[in-house]
């Protein structure tokens, strides 16, 4: 098993979240990335409402539901397909969706 998938499975199970159901949804409507360096679940969205899934042809944003491992190498093949990247982050008690320009995001990861 991919070690990053194992990490995600442990984390989700400890929080009583059905990771298999989440993976199934992303296989049908989004993007599942599993390599030796990363495990990630993402979906196509639009910058106006980044937390809502849309068809790829209507998207300008990659919403990252979860990512374990090396995000830079894992998501890099997708960076030219989207103008923005979004994710939900709880920071200092403030949970909200973050939306960043894809180039700005990747320059921070390097």
C-alpha positions in Angstrom: 0.0 0.0 0.0 1.2 3.5 -0.8 2.5 4.8 2.6 0.8 8.2 2.0 -2.6 6.4 1.5 -1.9 4.4 4.7 -1.3 7.7 6.5 -4.6 9.1 5.1 -6.5 6.0 6.0 -5.2 6.1 9.6 -6.1 9.8 10.0 -9.6 9.5 8.5 -10.4 6.3 10.5 -9.4 8.0 13.7 -11.8 10.8 12.9 -14.6 8.3 11.9 -14.6 9.5 8.2 -15.2 6.9 5.5 -12.2 7.4 3.3 -13.3 4.6 0.9 -16.5 6.6 0.1 -14.5 9.8 -0.4 -12.1 8.0 -2.7 -15.0 6.6 -4.7 -16.6 10.0 -5.1 -13.3 11.5 -6.3 -12.8 8.6 -8.8 -16.2 9.4 -10.3 -16.2 13.2 -10.2 -12.7 14.4 -9.5 -9.0 13.4 -9.4 -7.2 10.7 -7.4 -3.4 10.9 -7.4 -1.4 8.0 -6.0 2.3 7.8 -6.6 5.2 6.7 -4.4 5.6 10.4 -3.4 2.0 11.5 -2.8 -1.6 10.5 -2.3 -4.2 13.3 -3.0 -7.9 13.7 -3.7 -8.9 16.8 -5.7 -11.8 18.0 -7.8 -12.5 20.5 -10.5 -14.1 23.7 -9.3 -14.5 27.4 -10.2 -12.8 30.3 -8.5 -16.2 32.0 -7.8 -17.3 29.0 -5.7 -14.2 26.9 -5.1 -15.8 24.4 -2.7 -18.4 23.3 -5.3 -17.5 20.7 -7.9 -18.0 21.5 -11.6 -17.3 19.7 -14.9 -13.6 20.1 -16.0 -14.6 22.2 -19.0 -16.1 24.8 -16.6 -13.3 24.8 -14.1 -10.4 27.2 -13.5 -9.6 25.8 -10.0 -8.2 22.6 -8.6 -9.7 22.0 -5.2 -7.5 19.8 -3.0 -9.7 17.8 -0.6 -6.7 16.2 1.0 -3.0 15.6 0.3 -0.4 13.4 2.0 3.2 13.5 0.9 5.0 15.7 -1.6 2.4 18.1 -2.9 4.8 19.8 -5.3 5.7 16.6 -7.3 2.2 15.1 -6.9 0.1 18.0 -8.2 2.7 19.5 -10.6 1.4 17.6 -13.6 -1.9 19.4 -13.2 -0.7 22.9 -12.6 -1.1 24.0 -16.3 -4.7 22.9 -16.4 -5.9 25.4 -13.7 -5.5 29.1 -12.9 -6.1 28.6 -9.2 -5.7 26.1 -6.4 -8.1 25.9 -3.4 -8.2 24.0 -0.2 -9.9 24.2 3.2 -7.6 25.1 6.1 -8.3 25.5 9.8 -5.7 27.9 11.1 -5.9 29.4 14.6 -9.5 28.4 14.9 -10.4 30.0 11.6 -11.7 27.5 9.2 -12.1 28.8 5.6 -11.4 28.0 2.0 -8.1 29.4 0.7 -7.8 30.3 -3.0 -4.4 31.0 -4.5 -3.1 31.6 -8.0 -1.5 28.4 -9.2 1.8 30.0 -10.0 2.0 31.8 -6.7 1.2 28.6 -4.9 3.9 26.7 -6.7 6.5 29.4 -6.1 5.8 29.1 -2.3 6.4 25.3 -2.4 9.8 25.5 -4.2 
